[in-house]
Amino acid sequence: MRILLCWILTAGVALAAEVAVATNGVAVVDDTVATNDVKVAEAVEAMAVEKKDEDTEAAEVAEVARRAAAEDVVKTLPGVDPWEAFEPPPDSKFDWIQLTSGEWLKGDFKVLYDYTLEFDSDELDLLEFDFEDVKQLRTRGMKTLFVEGDGGRRDTSILRGVLEIKEDQVTLRRSEHEVTIPRGKVISIADGKQRERDHWSGMVSIGVNARGGNTDTADTTVMANLKRRTAATRLNADYLANYSVAKEIETANNQRLNGYYDRFLTARFYWQVLAGEYYRDPFTNIDGQYSLAMGAGYDLVHTSRTEWGTNLGAGYQEQQFVSVEAGKDDSSSSPFITAGTRFDREVTGAIDYLFDYSLRLLNEDNGQYTHHMLTKLSFDIVKDLDFEVSLIWDHIQQPQRDADGILPEKDDYQLIVSLAYDF
């Protein structure tokens, strides 16, 4: 037994000597700055987002990798499953992810947003995981983190560094600095390379639309969505168009384009810097409607499967009518108050449900009270192709009569069945 203990001790000393030689004799563990205990401000300043030349950043990444290699001594204890203790060695070519099932994957980490993590594998293509299903994550290069502080409200930070997630702890390393953040404080993670193309995603769908109300017909519907997401902001644009011709007579031709730009101040509270909308529907006597607004929002529920938020704001609207009764103005304008709510739920791994509702309070010439509601079920078919069933309800409390004295219906309904492609 003594001989065995002496052999283990000798092997441990030899291994430590090899690590010291591999790192040019520098005791990297002892000189790491204990920023979480004594120098948090210094670490935050060192990891603050800033532009650096590629050589400098590559040197920082290499330094972090060197330190990780020096500290990576695998110890297999009696009674411990070797697979539970297994970790891939430091890697300069791939990011690594481990699921709660114990499975490891190598590839490219893309983004963490809305508690959904995107990971690109050479063999399995782009994959999405709920953040709660990820046990470990280790990146080979710089990533950008948007984290919430302890003070609430505007106490947030954007940091950059080489990322490692283990269980409930997130570790960020940059040069000699190291900071550990509770996993629950992470709002989002983006690619530290800050490539513009990595911030964008979208959807296009084409379907058959059954309408009732002002136009009883079947028509073609095109829906599109475009998003730009970073660690602290989101830009969203939606487009909806209906067009139909029956017996060479146009029976539907309406368009709605709206978008907004949000900046998150905390994990749940955001400032809607600007929101805009263009709407046209001759069958409701609206030749063109333009509006701008701003406001604020709050996410009531924000988990990997459910997102429920509300917003409140104010704005200004102008609209032009197709025709009006004698003595009436063919255009009008009004300030308005707007409010809305959005509920997005992942029912199962293949079914999503969306409910989006917004309303406006205006003067009588602009409709007095209007709302737009969209509710949708999406079913995954294959890869990026979805089957969708949508119901849209538009309401105008005080529609304007046209030149013939005809009063449009207050309500329009659309039932849309479509195929959607995500990109």
C-alpha positions in Angstrom: 0.0 0.0 0.0 2.8 2.5 0.9 4.5 1.7 -2.4 1.2 2.4 -4.3 0.7 5.8 -2.4 4.3 6.8 -3.2 3.8 6.0 -6.8 0.6 8.1 -7.0 2.3 11.0 -5.2 5.3 10.8 -7.6 3.0 10.7 -10.6 1.1 13.8 -9.3 4.3 15.8 -8.9 5.5 14.8 -12.4 2.2 15.9 -13.9 2.4 19.2 -12.1 5.9 19.7 -13.4 4.8 18.9 -17.0 2.0 21.5 -16.7 4.4 24.1 -15.4 6.8 23.4 -18.3 3.9 23.6 -20.9 3.0 27.0 -19.6 6.6 28.3 -19.6 6.9 27.9 -15.9 4.2 30.4 -15.0 2.0 29.5 -12.0 -1.2 30.6 -13.8 -3.6 29.6 -11.1 -2.2 31.8 -8.4 -2.0 35.0 -10.4 -5.6 34.9 -11.7 -7.3 38.0 -10.5 -10.0 37.0 -7.9 -12.4 39.6 -9.3 -15.5 38.2 -7.8 -14.2 38.8 -4.3 -12.0 41.9 -4.5 -11.9 43.6 -7.9 -15.3 43.3 -9.6 -15.2 46.9 -10.9 -11.8 46.2 -12.5 -13.0 43.1 -14.2 -16.2 44.7 -15.5 -14.1 47.6 -16.9 -11.7 45.1 -18.5 -14.5 43.0 -20.1 -16.6 46.0 -21.2 -17.5 45.8 -24.9 -14.9 47.5 -27.0 -13.4 47.2 -30.5 -10.0 45.6 -30.7 -7.8 44.5 -33.6 -7.8 40.8 -34.4 -4.2 40.2 -33.3 -4.9 41.6 -29.8 -8.1 39.7 -29.4 -6.5 36.5 -30.6 -3.8 36.9 -28.0 -6.4 37.3 -25.3 -8.2 34.2 -26.3 -5.0 32.2 -26.5 -4.1 33.4 -22.9 -7.4 32.2 -21.6 -6.9 28.8 -23.3 -3.4 28.5 -21.9 -4.7 29.1 -18.4 -7.6 26.6 -18.9 -5.1 23.9 -20.1 -2.9 24.4 -17.0 -5.9 24.0 -14.6 -7.4 21.1 -16.5 -6.2 18.1 -14.3 -8.8 15.3 -14.4 -9.1 13.4 -11.1 -10.9 10.1 -11.2 -12.0 9.1 -7.7 -13.0 5.6 -6.6 -16.8 5.0 -7.2 -17.1 7.9 -9.6 -18.4 7.2 -13.2 -15.5 8.3 -15.5 -18.2 9.5 -18.0 -19.6 11.9 -15.4 -16.1 13.3 -14.8 -15.4 13.6 -18.6 -14.8 16.9 -20.2 -13.4 17.6 -23.7 -9.9 19.0 -23.7 -9.3 22.7 -24.5 -10.2 23.2 -28.2 -9.3 26.1 -30.5 -11.5 25.0 -33.4 -14.9 24.2 -31.8 -17.3 25.2 -29.1 -18.7 22.4 -26.9 -22.1 21.9 -25.4 -23.3 19.3 -22.9 -27.0 18.6 -22.4 -28.6 17.5 -19.1 -28.8 14.0 -20.6 -25.0 13.9 -20.5 -24.5 14.1 -24.3 -21.7 16.3 -25.7 -21.8 18.1 -29.0 -19.1 20.1 -30.8 -19.7 22.9 -33.3 -20.4 26.6 -33.3 -22.4 28.4 -30.6 -24.7 31.1 -32.2 -26.8 32.9 -29.8 -28.9 32.7 -26.6 -32.1 34.7 -26.8 -35.5 34.3 -25.1 -34.0 31.3 -23.2 -33.4 29.5 -26.5 -29.8 28.5 -27.4 -28.8 28.0 -31.0 -25.9 25.7 -31.8 -24.6 24.8 -35.3 -23.2 21.3 -35.8 -21.5 20.2 -39.0 -23.4 16.9 -39.1 -26.7 17.9 -37.4 -27.0 21.5 -38.8 -28.5 24.3 -36.8 -30.0 23.0 -33.5 -32.1 24.8 -30.9 -32.2 23.9 -27.2 -34.1 25.3 -24.2 -31.5 26.9 -21.9 -32.7 24.8 -19.0 -31.7 21.6 -21.0 -28.1 22.8 -21.3 -25.8 21.5 -18.6 -22.4 22.9 -19.8 -21.2 25.3 -22.6 -17.6 26.1 -23.4 -16.7 28.6 -26.2 -13.4 28.9 -28.0 -13.6 32.6 -28.7 -15.1 35.8 -27.3 -18.8 36.1 -26.6 -21.0 39.1 -25.5 -23.1 38.7 -22.4 -26.0 40.9 -21.4 -26.4 40.4 -17.6 -28.6 41.8 -14.9 -27.1 43.2 -11.8 -28.3 42.9 -8.2 -29.7 46.4 -8.0 -32.6 45.9 -10.5 -34.1 48.6 -12.7 -31.2 49.9 -14.9 -28.5 47.8 -13.2 -27.3 45.8 -16.2 -24.0 45.3 -17.9 -22.6 44.1 -21.3 -19.5 42.0 -21.0 -17.2 40.2 -23.4 -14.9 37.3 -22.8 -14.3 33.5 -23.3 -17.4 31.8 -21.9 -17.9 28.7 -19.8 -21.2 27.5 -18.3 -21.2 24.8 -15.6 -24.5 23.9 -14.0 -25.8 27.2 -12.4 -22.5 29.2 -12.8 -21.4 31.2 -15.8 -17.7 32.1 -16.0 -16.2 34.8 -18.2 -12.5 35.1 -18.8 -10.5 37.8 -20.5 -6.7 38.2 -20.3 -5.9 37.6 -16.5 -9.5 38.5 -15.4 -12.2 36.1 -14.4 -15.8 36.7 -13.3 -18.4 34.2 -12.2 -22.0 35.1 -12.7 -25.1 33.2 -11.5 -26.8 31.6 -14.4 -30.1 33.3 -13.6 -28.6 36.7 -14.2 -27.8 36.0 -17.9 -30.3 37.8 -20.1 -28.8 36.9 -23.5 -25.6 35.9 -25.2 -24.4 36.9 -28.6 -21.4 36.2 -30.8 -18.4 38.2 -29.6 -17.3 38.7 -33.2 -20.2 41.0 -33.7 -20.9 39.9 -37.3 -24.0 41.7 -38.5 -25.4 38.7 -40.3 -25.6 36.7 -37.1 -28.1 39.2 -35.6 -30.8 38.6 -38.2 -33.6 36.0 -38.7 -36.9 36.0 -40.4 -40.0 34.2 -41.7 -42.0 34.2 -45.0 -45.4 32.5 -45.4 -48.0 32.2 -48.2 -51.5 30.9 -47.7 -55.2 30.8 -48.5 -57.3 33.4 -46.7 -61.1 33.1 -46.1 -62.6 36.5 -45.3 -65.9 37.7 -43.8 -67.2 41.2 -43.3 -66.6 43.9 -45.9 -65.2 41.3 -48.4 -66.6 37.8 -48.6 -64.1 36.1 -50.7 -61.1 33.8 -50.8 -57.8 35.5 -51.5 -54.0 35.1 -51.3 -52.1 36.1 -48.2 -48.5 36.9 -47.8 -47.0 37.2 -44.3 -43.4 38.1 -43.5 -41.3 38.8 -40.4 -37.8 40.1 -40.0 -35.9 40.4 -36.7 -32.5 41.8 -35.6 -31.5 40.8 -32.1 -28.4 41.7 -30.0 -27.6 41.3 -26.4 -29.5 44.5 -25.4 -31.8 45.4 -28.3 -34.3 44.0 -30.7 -35.7 45.2 -34.0 -38.9 43.6 -35.3 -40.8 44.2 -38.6 -44.0 42.5 -39.7 -45.8 42.6 -43.1 -49.2 41.3 -44.0 -50.8 41.6 -47.4 -54.1 40.3 -49.0 -55.0 40.4 -52.6 -57.9 38.9 -54.5 -59.6 39.2 -57.9 -63.0 37.7 -58.6 -64.2 37.7 -62.2 -61.6 40.4 -63.1 -62.9 42.6 -60.2 -60.6 43.4 -57.4 -62.2 42.2 -54.1 -59.3 42.6 -51.7 -56.1 44.7 -51.6 -54.9 45.6 -48.2 -51.4 45.9 -46.6 -50.1 46.4 -43.1 -46.4 47.0 -42.3 -45.4 47.7 -38.7 -42.2 47.6 -36.7 -40.6 48.6 -33.5 -37.2 49.0 -31.9 -36.7 48.0 -28.2 -33.8 48.5 -25.8 -33.8 46.4 -22.7 -33.0 48.3 -19.5 -33.3 45.2 -17.2 -33.9 41.5 -17.9 -37.7 42.2 -18.2 -38.2 46.0 -18.6 -37.6 47.6 -21.9 -37.9 51.0 -23.6 -39.7 51.0 -26.9 -37.6 53.7 -28.6 -39.8 53.8 -31.7 -42.8 52.0 -33.2 -44.3 52.7 -36.6 -47.1 51.4 -38.8 -48.4 51.8 -42.4 -51.9 50.5 -43.2 -54.1 50.5 -46.3 -57.5 49.0 -47.0 -59.8 50.7 -49.5 -62.6 48.4 -48.5 -62.7 50.1 -45.1 -62.3 53.5 -46.8 -58.7 53.8 -45.7 -56.4 54.9 -48.5 -53.4 55.3 -46.3 -52.7 55.4 -42.5 -49.4 56.3 -41.0 -48.4 56.4 -37.3 -45.4 56.7 -35.0 -45.3 55.9 -31.3 -43.0 55.3 -28.3 -43.5 53.7 -25.0 -42.3 51.0 -22.5 -42.9 47.3 -21.9 -42.5 44.6 -19.3 -42.2 40.9 -19.6 -44.6 39.3 -17.0 -43.4 35.8 -17.8 -40.1 35.0 -19.5 -39.0 31.4 -19.5 -37.6 29.0 -22.1 -41.1 27.9 -23.1 -43.3 30.9 -22.3 -43.0 34.6 -23.0 -45.8 37.0 -22.0 -45.3 40.7 -22.1 -47.3 44.0 -22.0 -46.6 47.5 -23.4 -48.0 51.0 -23.1 -47.2 54.0 -25.1 -48.4 57.1 -27.0 -48.2 58.3 -30.5 -49.6 60.3 -33.5 -51.6 59.0 -36.5 -52.5 60.5 -39.8 -54.9 58.9 -42.3 -56.3 59.6 -45.8 -59.7 58.3 -46.9 -60.6 56.9 -50.3 -63.6 59.2 -50.5 -65.8 61.1 -48.0 -69.2 62.7 -47.9 -69.7 66.3 -49.2 -68.2 68.8 -46.8 -66.0 66.3 -45.0 -62.2 66.4 -45.0 -60.5 63.6 -46.9 -57.8 63.3 -44.3 -57.5 63.5 -40.5 -55.0 63.2 -37.7 -55.0 62.4 -34.0 -52.8 61.7 -31.1 -53.4 58.3 -29.5 -52.7 56.1 -26.5 -51.8 52.5 -27.3 -51.5 49.3 -25.2 -50.9 45.7 -26.1 -50.0 42.3 -24.9 -48.1 39.4 -26.5 -48.3 35.7 -25.4 -45.9 33.2 -27.0 -46.0 29.6 -25.8 -44.2 26.5 -26.9 -46.9 23.9 -26.3 -44.8 21.0 -27.4 -41.5 20.6 -29.2 -43.4 20.7 -32.5 -46.3 23.1 -31.7 -46.2 26.8 -30.9 -49.1 29.2 -30.0 -49.0 33.0 -30.4 -51.5 35.6 -29.2 -50.8 39.2 -30.2 -53.2 42.1 -29.3 -52.9 45.8 -29.6 -55.4 48.7 -29.2 -55.5 52.5 -29.8 -57.7 55.3 -28.3 -58.1 58.2 -30.8 -60.5 60.9 -31.8 -63.7 60.1 -33.6 -62.4 61.1 -37.1 -59.7 58.4 -36.7 -62.0 55.7 -35.4 -62.2 56.5 -31.7 -61.2 53.0 -30.8 -59.3 50.4 -32.9 -57.7 47.1 -32.3 -55.7 44.5 -34.2 -55.6 40.9 -32.9 -53.5 37.9 -34.2 -53.7 34.4 -32.9 -51.7 31.6 -34.5 -50.9 27.9 -34.1 -47.7 26.7 -35.8 -46.8 23.1 -36.5 -43.3 22.0 -37.4 -43.3 19.9 -40.6 -39.6 19.4 -41.5 -36.6 21.5 -40.7 -37.4 25.1 -41.3 -40.9 24.5 -42.8 -44.0 25.1 -40.7 -47.7 24.7 -41.2 -49.7 27.6 -39.7 -53.3 28.4 -38.9 -54.0 32.1 -38.1 -57.0 34.1 -37.1 -56.9 38.0 -37.5 -59.5 40.4 -36.2 -59.4 44.1 -37.0 -62.0 46.5 -35.4 -62.8 50.2 -36.0 -65.3 51.7 -33.6 -66.2 54.7 -35.8 -65.5 54.0 -39.5 -65.9 56.8 -42.0 -68.7 56.9 -44.6 -67.5 57.1 -48.3 -68.8 59.6 -50.9 -71.9 57.4 -51.6 -72.8 57.4 -47.9 -71.9 53.7 -47.4 -70.7 52.9 -43.9 -68.0 50.2 -43.8 -68.4 47.3 -41.3 -66.7 47.8 -38.0 -65.1 44.3 -38.0 -63.0 42.4 -40.4 -61.9 38.7 -39.9 -59.3 36.7 -41.7 -58.7 32.9 -41.3 -55.4 32.0 -42.9 -53.9 28.6 -43.6 -50.3 28.9 -44.8 -46.9 27.3 -45.1 -44.1 29.3 -43.5 -40.3 29.1 -44.1 -38.0 30.3 -41.3 -34.5 31.6 -42.1 
